[in-house]
Amino acid sequence: MMNLVLHEVGQPNVVRGNALNKPITQISKAERVDVILTNPPFGGEEEKSVQSNFPADKQTAETAWLFLQLAIRQLKDGGRCGIVVPNGLLFGDGVGARIKKQLLEECNLHTVVRLPDGAFAPYTDIPSNLLFFDKTGRTKEIWYYELPTPEGRKKYSKTKPIRFEEFADCQAWWTDRVANDRAWRVPIADIEANGYNLDLRNPNRGRRPGPPAAGGTTRRAGRDRAHDPRQARGARIHDRSGRMTVGRVRVGDVLALQRREVAVEPDEFYTLIGVYSFGKGIFHRDPKPGSELGDYRFFSVVPGDLVLSNIQAWEGAIAYATESDRGAIGTHRFLSYVPRDGRIDTNWARWFFLSEPGMDLIRMAAPGTTIRNRTLAIERFEALEIPLPPIDEQRRQAFRLDLTSDVSRAAAQSLEQTAPGMLRRLVPAFVDGLLSSCGGRLGSRQ
């Protein structure tokens, strides 16, 4: 409210509430507006009741996608919108591709401004973008403008944030658009042919300014590798010495979210799971009759699942389901992932995500500054890039880590509290050692 007053909005009319609570088809023409400026929350998740307010083929838990649909619906003909979105929205497929198709067909998405890393630090390190569109017709072409970080800087921070003056060149370019080392134009036919992927690299400059981090690459270069079909498949690439290197893959390309919904019967008894933090595994709650479970959705857990708590994954609540977990169920807060094909071992994936580099990635997918806001965003998690050794090496590595875990627990009960911390220190060394033997490294942290 104070911010609006300081910007000369003398009598702001602010309605407090969840803008997503109303069915989108019930937004009448009288409720539509001329201008929308919005910075929707990244990584938030909405309940099924809110998702049902959107078309069946465009329902998702990710708030950024829902707010984009809302903006499209709420604009008047001729209206215009500026919205902040995470990178995951640009390259999202499936439901995301359908929403972007709607955006491009119903609106003129004329500009995408790629913001530098850390633009919203310290609140989130997730790379972000500004989308500008209006309701003047279909999109025919999209202009991209890549805002550089200041010379000598790799990213922004809390003490050195992005400043308004740094948009001066973009503002000057805005009214006199020509392609240059920061700006380029993409025809809509190219976007459609590429499955509505909007995460396009700058053809006039190979990567963003700033030297690569030691032992790795810049985030932009990481995205470029994701478009290399050899890397996207986690193939074995050989360097000049003939040693095998390890490719990187998107999590969503090798792991699939498995939702096995359970129809709860009032008179049946059910065992609910929980997942301890710090990699301490799955635990079982006392069995309860279905009549006492409340009005929640429940899903079965199957041995071999990679199970993550979406509210505590950032603290290591990540586990591998075993035979002892068969028949147990969990709420929607527990995400079960299974391999899409034979390229990844879910037990190895558990150990990798519990490693220091893996936890760095998990925390990127669960932004926020307080515990209640650090929800693991499914689409952001599936967009993470991870190193992927050969499947036999993954299984060997997981076996060694399982053995280390078992021995440490059997050695003495007194180690029960310290063993998880010890294991988390050992895992990066094990995984790094594995990748080094293949001629690769974990590389820079994302």
C-alpha positions in Angstrom: 0.0 0.0 0.0 2.8 2.4 1.0 4.6 1.6 -2.2 1.6 2.6 -4.3 1.2 5.9 -2.5 4.9 6.7 -3.0 4.4 6.1 -6.7 1.6 8.6 -6.8 -1.4 6.2 -6.7 -3.2 8.4 -4.2 -6.2 6.1 -3.5 -5.2 2.6 -4.2 -8.0 0.1 -4.4 -6.4 -3.1 -3.1 -8.3 -6.3 -2.6 -6.7 -8.9 -0.3 -7.2 -12.5 -1.3 -6.1 -15.3 -3.5 -6.5 -14.1 -7.1 -6.6 -17.8 -8.2 -9.7 -18.7 -6.2 -12.3 -17.8 -8.8 -12.9 -20.1 -11.8 -11.1 -18.5 -14.7 -14.1 -18.9 -17.1 -16.2 -16.9 -14.7 -14.1 -13.7 -15.2 -16.5 -11.5 -17.1 -15.6 -8.8 -19.6 -16.6 -6.2 -17.0 -13.8 -7.5 -14.7 -11.1 -7.3 -17.3 -8.4 -4.6 -17.1 -6.2 -2.4 -19.3 -2.9 -3.0 -17.6 -1.4 -5.9 -15.5 1.9 -5.7 -13.8 2.7 -8.7 -11.7 5.5 -10.6 -10.0 3.8 -13.9 -9.0 5.4 -16.2 -6.5 8.0 -18.7 -7.8 7.7 -22.3 -6.7 4.4 -21.9 -4.9 1.9 -24.8 -5.2 -1.8 -24.6 -5.2 -4.2 -27.2 -3.9 -6.4 -29.3 -6.3 -9.4 -27.2 -5.5 -7.6 -24.1 -6.9 -6.2 -26.0 -9.9 -9.8 -27.0 -10.8 -10.6 -23.3 -11.5 -8.6 -23.7 -14.7 -9.2 -25.7 -17.9 -8.6 -29.5 -17.5 -5.8 -29.6 -20.0 -4.0 -26.6 -18.4 -4.2 -27.5 -14.7 -0.9 -27.5 -12.7 0.2 -26.9 -9.1 2.8 -24.4 -10.1 1.6 -20.9 -9.4 3.6 -19.1 -12.1 1.6 -21.1 -14.8 -1.7 -20.3 -13.2 -1.0 -16.6 -12.9 0.0 -16.4 -16.5 -3.3 -17.9 -17.5 -5.1 -15.5 -15.2 -3.3 -12.5 -16.8 -4.3 -13.7 -20.3 -7.9 -14.0 -19.2 -8.1 -10.7 -17.3 -6.7 -8.5 -20.1 -9.1 -6.4 -22.1 -8.7 -6.4 -25.9 -5.9 -3.9 -26.5 -4.7 -4.4 -22.9 -1.0 -4.9 -22.0 0.9 -7.0 -19.4 4.3 -7.2 -17.8 5.0 -10.3 -15.8 8.1 -11.8 -14.1 8.6 -15.5 -14.7 11.2 -18.1 -13.9 13.3 -19.8 -16.5 11.3 -23.0 -16.0 8.3 -21.3 -17.6 10.2 -20.6 -20.8 11.2 -24.2 -21.5 8.4 -26.1 -19.8 6.6 -28.7 -21.9 3.4 -30.7 -21.5 0.9 -28.4 -19.8 3.4 -25.6 -20.0 3.6 -25.9 -23.8 -0.2 -25.7 -24.0 -0.3 -22.6 -21.9 2.4 -20.9 -24.0 0.6 -21.9 -27.2 -2.5 -20.1 -25.8 -0.4 -17.1 -24.9 1.0 -16.8 -28.4 -2.3 -17.4 -30.1 -4.4 -15.0 -28.0 -1.8 -12.4 -27.3 1.1 -10.6 -28.9 4.2 -11.7 -26.8 6.4 -9.0 -28.3 9.4 -8.9 -25.8 11.3 -11.2 -23.5 13.9 -9.6 -21.3 16.4 -12.1 -19.9 17.5 -10.9 -16.5 21.0 -11.5 -15.1 21.7 -14.1 -12.5 20.8 -13.0 -9.0 18.4 -10.3 -10.1 16.1 -11.2 -7.2 18.8 -12.1 -4.6 18.6 -12.8 -1.7 15.0 -14.0 -2.1 15.8 -16.4 -4.9 18.8 -17.3 -7.2 16.5 -18.7 -9.9 17.2 -17.1 -13.3 14.2 -14.9 -14.2 12.7 -13.1 -17.1 10.3 -10.3 -17.9 7.5 -11.1 -20.4 5.7 -8.2 -22.1 2.6 -8.9 -24.1 -0.6 -7.3 -25.2 -4.0 -8.3 -26.6 -3.7 -6.8 -30.0 -3.7 -10.1 -32.0 -1.6 -13.2 -32.4 2.2 -13.2 -31.9 4.1 -12.9 -35.2 7.6 -12.5 -33.8 9.3 -12.2 -30.4 12.2 -9.8 -29.6 14.6 -11.0 -26.9 16.9 -8.7 -24.9 19.6 -10.1 -22.7 20.4 -7.7 -19.9 24.1 -8.2 -19.0 25.7 -8.1 -15.5 28.0 -5.2 -14.8 31.6 -5.6 -16.0 33.6 -7.5 -13.4 30.5 -9.1 -11.7 29.2 -12.6 -12.1 25.8 -12.1 -10.4 23.9 -9.7 -8.1 23.6 -10.1 -4.4 21.8 -8.6 -1.4 24.5 -6.0 -0.9 25.0 -5.3 -4.6 21.5 -5.6 -6.1 20.4 -4.7 -9.6 19.8 -1.0 -10.1 17.2 0.8 -12.3 19.9 2.7 -14.2 21.2 -0.7 -15.6 18.0 -0.8 -17.7 19.0 2.4 -19.6 20.3 0.6 -22.7 17.3 -1.6 -22.8 15.0 1.4 -22.6 16.8 3.2 -25.4 16.6 0.0 -27.5 12.9 -0.4 -26.8 11.7 2.4 -29.1 14.3 1.7 -31.8 14.7 -2.0 -32.1 17.6 -3.4 -34.0 19.5 -6.7 -33.5 22.8 -6.4 -31.7 25.0 -8.4 -29.3 22.2 -8.2 -26.7 19.0 -8.3 -28.8 17.7 -10.7 -31.4 14.4 -11.4 -33.1 12.7 -14.9 -33.5 9.8 -15.5 -35.9 6.8 -17.3 -34.5 7.3 -20.2 -37.0 10.6 -21.1 -35.3 8.9 -21.1 -31.9 6.1 -23.4 -33.0 8.5 -25.7 -34.7 10.5 -25.9 -31.5 7.5 -27.1 -29.4 6.8 -23.6 -28.0 10.2 -23.6 -26.2 10.9 -19.9 -25.4 14.3 -20.6 -23.6 16.3 -19.5 -26.6 20.0 -18.7 -26.5 21.4 -15.4 -27.8 22.7 -16.2 -31.3 24.8 -13.0 -31.2 26.8 -13.9 -28.1 27.6 -17.5 -27.1 27.1 -16.9 -23.4 26.5 -14.3 -20.8 29.4 -12.1 -19.6 31.7 -13.3 -16.9 34.3 -16.1 -16.7 33.1 -19.7 -16.0 33.3 -20.9 -12.5 36.3 -23.1 -11.7 35.8 -26.6 -13.0 32.5 -25.9 -14.6 30.5 -23.7 -16.9 28.2 -20.7 -16.7 24.5 -21.4 -16.2 23.9 -20.2 -19.7 26.4 -22.7 -21.1 24.6 -25.4 -19.0 21.3 -24.6 -20.7 23.1 -24.8 -24.1 24.3 -28.3 -23.3 20.8 -29.3 -22.5 19.9 -28.7 -26.2 22.7 -31.0 -27.4 21.0 -34.3 -28.1 24.0 -36.3 -27.0 23.9 -34.6 -23.6 20.1 -34.6 -23.3 20.3 -38.4 -23.6 23.0 -38.7 -21.0 25.2 -40.3 -23.7 28.9 -41.2 -23.1 31.1 -38.5 -24.6 34.8 -39.0 -25.0 37.5 -36.3 -24.7 40.7 -36.1 -26.7 42.5 -38.5 -24.4 39.8 -41.1 -25.0 38.5 -41.0 -21.4 34.8 -41.2 -20.9 33.1 -38.0 -19.7 29.8 -37.8 -17.9 26.9 -36.0 -19.6 24.3 -33.9 -17.9 20.5 -34.5 -18.1 17.4 -32.8 -16.9 15.8 -34.6 -14.0 12.4 -34.7 -15.8 14.1 -36.5 -18.8 15.1 -39.5 -16.6 12.7 -39.5 -13.7 8.8 -39.4 -13.8 6.5 -38.4 -11.0 4.3 -41.4 -10.2 0.9 -40.6 -8.6 -0.9 -43.9 -7.6 -4.0 -42.5 -5.9 -5.6 -44.6 -3.2 -9.4 -44.7 -2.7 -9.5 -44.6 1.1 -12.2 -46.8 2.7 -13.5 -45.7 6.1 -13.2 -49.1 7.7 -9.8 -50.0 6.3 -6.6 -49.4 8.2 -3.7 -47.5 6.5 -0.1 -46.9 7.4 1.1 -43.4 6.5 4.7 -42.6 5.8 6.9 -39.6 6.7 10.4 -38.8 5.6 13.1 -37.8 8.1 15.3 -34.8 7.3 19.1 -35.2 6.8 18.8 -38.4 4.8 17.6 -40.6 7.6 15.0 -42.3 5.5 11.3 -43.2 5.6 9.3 -43.8 8.9 5.9 -45.2 9.4 3.1 -43.7 11.5 0.7 -45.9 13.6 -2.0 -47.4 11.4 -5.3 -45.5 11.3 -8.8 -46.3 9.9 -9.7 -44.4 6.8 -12.4 -42.5 8.7 -9.7 -40.7 10.7 -7.5 -39.7 7.8 -9.3 -36.5 6.9 -10.2 -35.0 3.6 -6.9 -35.5 1.8 -5.7 -37.3 -1.3 -3.4 -40.2 -0.6 -1.0 -42.1 -2.8 0.7 -45.5 -2.5 4.4 -46.0 -2.1 6.2 -48.8 -4.0 9.6 -50.2 -3.3 12.2 -48.5 -5.6 10.5 -45.1 -5.5 12.6 -42.0 -4.9 10.5 -40.2 -2.3 10.9 -36.5 -1.5 9.0 -34.4 1.0 8.0 -31.3 -0.9 8.1 -29.2 2.2 11.4 -30.5 3.8 13.4 -31.7 0.8 15.6 -28.6 1.2 16.7 -30.1 4.6 17.4 -33.6 3.2 14.0 -35.2 3.5 14.8 -37.5 0.6 14.5 -41.3 0.7 14.5 -44.6 -1.2 11.5 -46.8 -0.7 12.3 -50.4 0.2 10.2 -53.6 0.6 9.3 -52.6 4.2 7.4 -49.6 2.7 5.2 -51.7 0.5 1.5 -51.0 1.2 2.2 -47.7 2.9 0.6 -44.4 1.7 1.5 -40.8 1.8 -0.3 -37.4 1.3 0.3 -35.2 -1.7 3.2 -33.7 0.1 5.3 -36.8 -0.7 6.5 -37.0 -4.3 7.3 -40.5 -5.6 9.6 -40.6 -8.7 10.4 -43.7 -10.8 12.9 -44.1 -13.8 11.5 -43.1 -17.2 13.8 -45.7 -18.7 16.9 -47.6 -17.8 19.3 -44.6 -17.5 19.0 -43.9 -13.8 18.9 -45.8 -10.6 16.6 -44.2 -8.0 18.8 -45.3 -5.1 21.8 -43.6 -6.7 19.6 -40.6 -7.3 18.7 -40.5 -3.6 22.4 -40.4 -2.6 23.2 -37.8 -5.2 20.5 -35.4 -4.0 21.7 -35.9 -0.5 25.3 -34.9 -1.5 26.4 -31.3 -1.1 26.1 -30.5 -4.8 22.7 -32.3 -4.9 21.4 -30.3 -1.9 22.5 -27.1 -3.6 20.3 -28.0 -6.6 17.3 -29.1 -4.4 17.5 -25.7 -2.6 17.4 -24.0 -5.9 14.2 -25.8 -6.7 12.8 -24.9 -3.2 13.4 -21.2 -2.9 12.2 -19.1 0.0 13.6 -17.4 3.1 11.4 -19.2 5.7 10.6 -22.9 6.3 6.9 -22.6 5.4 7.8 -21.1 2.0 10.5 -23.5 1.0 8.2 -25.8 -1.0 9.9 -28.0 -3.7 8.4 -26.9 -7.0 7.8 -30.0 -9.2 8.5 -28.2 -12.5 11.6 -26.6 -11.1 12.9 -29.8 -9.7 12.3 -31.6 -13.0 14.2 -28.8 -14.8 17.4 -29.3 -12.8 20.4 -30.6 -14.6 22.4 -33.4 -13.0 25.4 -35.4 -14.0 24.5 -39.0 -15.0 27.2 -41.7 -14.9 26.6 -45.1 -16.6 23.9 -47.1 -14.9 26.3 -49.9 -13.7 28.5 -47.2 -12.1 25.4 -45.7 -10.4 24.5 -49.1 -8.9 28.0 -49.7 -7.8 28.1 -46.3 -6.1 24.8 -46.8 -4.4 25.8 -50.2 -3.1 29.0 -48.8 -1.6 27.0 -46.0 0.1 24.4 -48.4 1.4 27.1 -50.5 2.8 28.8 -47.5 4.5 25.4 -46.5 6.0 24.7 -50.0 7.3 28.2 -50.5 8.8 28.1 -47.1 10.5 24.8 -47.8 12.1 25.8 -51.3 13.2 29.1 -50.1 14.7 27.5 -48.3 17.6 24.2 -46.9 18.6 25.9 -43.7 19.6 26.7 -42.9 16.0 22.9 -42.7 15.2 22.8 -39.0 15.4 26.1 -38.3 13.7 26.1 -40.9 10.9 23.8 -38.9 8.6 26.1 -35.9 8.8 29.1 -38.1 8.2 27.5 -39.7 5.2 26.6 -36.3 3.7 30.2 -35.3 3.9 31.3 -38.6 2.3 28.8 -38.6 -0.6 30.3 -35.7 -2.5 33.7 -37.3 -2.4 32.3 -40.6 -3.5 30.3 -39.1 -6.4 33.2 -36.8 -7.4 35.5 -39.8 -7.3 33.2 -41.7 -9.6 32.9 -38.9 -12.1 36.7 -38.3 -11.9 37.3 -41.9 -12.8 35.1 -41.3 -15.9 37.1 -38.2 -16.8 34.5 -35.7 -15.5 33.6 -33.7 -12.4 30.4 -32.4 -10.8 31.3 -29.0 -12.2 30.0 -25.7 -10.9 27.0 -25.7 -8.6 23.8 -24.5 -10.3 
